[in-house]
Amino acid sequence: MEAAAALNESGAAAPRLPAGGGGGGGGNASLELSSRPPAPAALNPWDVMLCVSGTAIACENALVVAIICYSPALRTPMFVLVGSLATADLLAGLGLILNFVFQYVIRSETVSLLTVGFLVASFAASVSSLLAITVDRYLSLYNALTYYSERTVLCIHTMLAGAWGVSLCLGLLPVLGWNCLHDRAACSVVRPLTKSNVTLLSASFFLIFLIMLHLYIEICKIVCRHAHQIALQQHFLTASHYVATKKGVSTLTIILGTFGASWLPFAIYCVVGDPDYPSVYTYATLLPATYNSMINPIIYAYRNQEIQKSMWVLFCGCFQAKVSFRSRSPSDV
């Protein structure tokens, strides 16, 4: 859920400049959702970049969701997880677009809170889905013989239900009153989120990141152990399975690296930053965080052969007769 915090910030992404003499931190004002109806605010280039980022995120992930829904062959548990991630990122992209529109067109306190809650929930669901995918990869290797069972399907659905349920609760917190609209001293670098709210989201993110890192290390150990067994018994198991597993670990490395590089700066700044700091610091750490949702479909969709084939089917029906699918392990995604 730090992802959620970042989002939320995105939703709150417009530095509030004092209208005439009253108030607030001038150029040092932290990001804040527009909630008062005064004169139209000057267009902020950072807000434009966030909107452009949201548009790219929405388009990329909408295509992934459409492909998974369109192709019956992609209804396996691992693609359900990928679909959950794409759906969360799609909603996050739409949230960034709506935040821009409402910030400059409909300046309402209620709308601001709803937008921020929507962004928090979407990014939280995105981060939670990444964790669920990591757990699924680990289980597919640790319990390879029993992975393809009804129990696995139930486990995955339970993980997704829990992830989306927690994400929804985190998104509702600002709407239900955990905000600083009436107590500016409690504001964080992401208005209208309070410092305690942002701390909770950041702590949740750090916890998820550590769990993913631990599971990644365990996956590496399993792969090395399998490779050693193959070296001793070359014909006992097919080498192709382990080649695919190593490819999956490589993909996981990319995922974990991009995830950390995207979100860690923003998560750290949310904890150590002060609302009196220039808002450019918040924008500069938030914008890269949104890129994680832009990179996810490239890692999961466009590198996957089944989804590539489904794209041909979706855009060129004449190719459908030639397409054949084979079941893959989550390590191949």
Secondary structure, DSSP 8 states (H G I E B T S, - for coil): -HHHHHHHHHHT-EE---SSSS-S-GGG--EE---S--S-----HHHHHHHHHHHHHHHHHHHHHHHHHH-GGG-SHHHHHHHHHHHHHHHHHHHHHHHHHHHHT---HHHHHHHHHHHHHHHHHHHHHHHHHHHHHHHHHHTTTTSSSHHHHHHHHHHHHHHHHHHHHHHHHHHTT-B-TT-GGGB-SBTTBBHHHHHHHHHHHHHHHHHHHHHHHHHHHHHHHHHHHHHH-TTTS-HHHHHHHHHHHHHHHHHHHHHHHHHHHHHHHHHH--TTS-HHHHHHHHHHHHHHHHHHHHHHTTT-HHHHHHHHHHH-GGGGGG-------GGG-
